[in-house]
Amino acid sequence: MDCCGNKRAALARERAGVAVTVTRPPAAGESVVFKYVGPGKLALKGAVSGSNYVFTRTGVELAVAREDSVALMSHRYLRVRHP
């Protein structure tokens, strides 16, 4: 059962229009596939690996190194593709 603090935090997120998704961290050696849902083109550099990731248009899916995936999960135009 949730305590009052968790209920208040959930209500605050709901009122702010913030969606929070909790996913399991990828296992060692896995890559994580992200789908780009934003406008135009998006180019990012992996925070840990230094790899360059370029999403050329809306709907493009790219496999991202496990070590970079956590940082990319918070990007507003990227969605994790679940199998």
C-alpha positions as YAML, in Angstrom:
chain: A
units: angstrom
residues:
- id: 1
  name: MET
  ca: [0.00, 0.00, 0.00]
- id: 2
  name: ASP
  ca: [1.30, 3.45, -0.93]
- id: 3
  name: CYS
  ca: [1.99, 5.91, 1.82]
- id: 4
  name: CYS
  ca: [0.70, 9.47, 1.71]
- id: 5
  name: GLY
  ca: [3.98, 10.83, 0.37]
- id: 6
  name: ASN
  ca: [3.93, 8.53, -2.67]
- id: 7
  name: LYS
  ca: [0.32, 9.41, -3.39]
- id: 8
  name: ARG
  ca: [1.10, 13.13, -3.16]
- id: 9
  name: ALA
  ca: [4.08, 12.78, -5.50]
- id: 10
  name: ALA
  ca: [2.00, 10.79, -8.02]
- id: 11
  name: LEU
  ca: [-0.76, 13.39, -7.88]
- id: 12
  name: ALA
  ca: [1.75, 16.22, -8.37]
- id: 13
  name: ARG
  ca: [3.23, 14.46, -11.44]
- id: 14
  name: GLU
  ca: [-0.25, 13.89, -12.84]
- id: 15
  name: ARG
  ca: [-1.21, 17.53, -12.38]
- id: 16
  name: ALA
  ca: [2.06, 18.65, -13.99]
- id: 17
  name: GLY
  ca: [1.39, 16.42, -17.00]
- id: 18
  name: VAL
  ca: [4.59, 14.45, -16.47]
- id: 19
  name: ALA
  ca: [4.57, 10.81, -17.50]
- id: 20
  name: VAL
  ca: [6.98, 8.60, -15.65]
- id: 21
  name: THR
  ca: [7.87, 5.17, -17.00]
- id: 22
  name: VAL
  ca: [10.03, 2.81, -15.02]
- id: 23
  name: THR
  ca: [11.94, 0.26, -17.05]
- id: 24
  name: ARG
  ca: [14.47, -2.34, -16.01]
- id: 25
  name: PRO
  ca: [18.06, -1.41, -16.77]
- id: 26
  name: PRO
  ca: [19.48, -3.39, -19.69]
- id: 27
  name: ALA
  ca: [21.63, -6.42, -18.88]
- id: 28
  name: ALA
  ca: [25.34, -6.44, -19.65]
- id: 29
  name: GLY
  ca: [26.02, -6.65, -23.37]
- id: 30
  name: GLU
  ca: [22.51, -5.65, -24.41]
- id: 31
  name: SER
  ca: [21.71, -2.73, -26.59]
- id: 32
  name: VAL
  ca: [18.52, -0.76, -26.22]
- id: 33
  name: VAL
  ca: [16.41, 0.26, -29.21]
- id: 34
  name: PHE
  ca: [15.05, 3.80, -29.19]
- id: 35
  name: LYS
  ca: [12.39, 5.23, -31.51]
- id: 36
  name: TYR
  ca: [12.54, 8.92, -32.41]
- id: 37
  name: VAL
  ca: [9.14, 10.66, -32.23]
- id: 38
  name: GLY
  ca: [10.21, 14.29, -32.61]
- id: 39
  name: PRO
  ca: [10.28, 16.67, -35.56]
- id: 40
  name: GLY
  ca: [13.18, 16.90, -38.00]
- id: 41
  name: LYS
  ca: [16.53, 15.31, -37.21]
- id: 42
  name: LEU
  ca: [18.19, 14.58, -33.86]
- id: 43
  name: ALA
  ca: [21.91, 13.95, -33.29]
- id: 44
  name: LEU
  ca: [23.20, 12.94, -29.86]
- id: 45
  name: LYS
  ca: [26.52, 11.82, -28.42]
- id: 46
  name: GLY
  ca: [26.54, 8.94, -25.94]
- id: 47
  name: ALA
  ca: [27.39, 10.20, -22.46]
- id: 48
  name: VAL
  ca: [29.47, 7.14, -21.59]
- id: 49
  name: SER
  ca: [30.63, 5.53, -24.85]
- id: 50
  name: GLY
  ca: [31.04, 8.73, -26.86]
- id: 51
  name: SER
  ca: [29.19, 7.08, -29.77]
- id: 52
  name: ASN
  ca: [27.24, 9.32, -32.13]
- id: 53
  name: TYR
  ca: [23.54, 8.55, -32.60]
- id: 54
  name: VAL
  ca: [21.69, 10.22, -35.48]
- id: 55
  name: PHE
  ca: [17.93, 9.92, -35.85]
- id: 56
  name: THR
  ca: [17.34, 11.23, -39.39]
- id: 57
  name: ARG
  ca: [13.55, 11.55, -39.23]
- id: 58
  name: THR
  ca: [10.47, 10.77, -37.14]
- id: 59
  name: GLY
  ca: [9.96, 7.03, -36.68]
- id: 60
  name: VAL
  ca: [13.62, 6.02, -37.02]
- id: 61
  name: GLU
  ca: [14.76, 3.32, -34.58]
- id: 62
  name: LEU
  ca: [18.38, 2.93, -33.47]
- id: 63
  name: ALA
  ca: [20.15, 0.44, -31.23]
- id: 64
  name: VAL
  ca: [21.96, 2.34, -28.48]
- id: 65
  name: ALA
  ca: [24.81, 1.00, -26.35]
- id: 66
  name: ARG
  ca: [23.64, -0.18, -22.94]
- id: 67
  name: GLU
  ca: [25.89, 2.27, -21.12]
- id: 68
  name: ASP
  ca: [24.37, 5.25, -22.97]
- id: 69
  name: SER
  ca: [20.74, 4.17, -22.69]
- id: 70
  name: VAL
  ca: [20.02, 5.53, -19.22]
- id: 71
  name: ALA
  ca: [20.87, 9.10, -20.25]
- id: 72
  name: LEU
  ca: [18.80, 8.85, -23.45]
- id: 73
  name: MET
  ca: [15.72, 7.54, -21.61]
- id: 74
  name: SER
  ca: [15.05, 11.03, -20.29]
- id: 75
  name: HIS
  ca: [15.01, 12.69, -23.74]
- id: 76
  name: ARG
  ca: [11.53, 13.96, -24.56]
- id: 77
  name: TYR
  ca: [11.54, 12.75, -28.18]
- id: 78
  name: LEU
  ca: [12.92, 9.25, -27.61]
- id: 79
  name: ARG
  ca: [10.91, 6.18, -26.67]
- id: 80
  name: VAL
  ca: [12.32, 2.80, -25.66]
- id: 81
  name: ARG
  ca: [11.02, 0.07, -27.94]
- id: 82
  name: HIS
  ca: [9.97, -2.92, -25.90]
- id: 83
  name: PRO
  ca: [10.08, -6.34, -27.55]
...
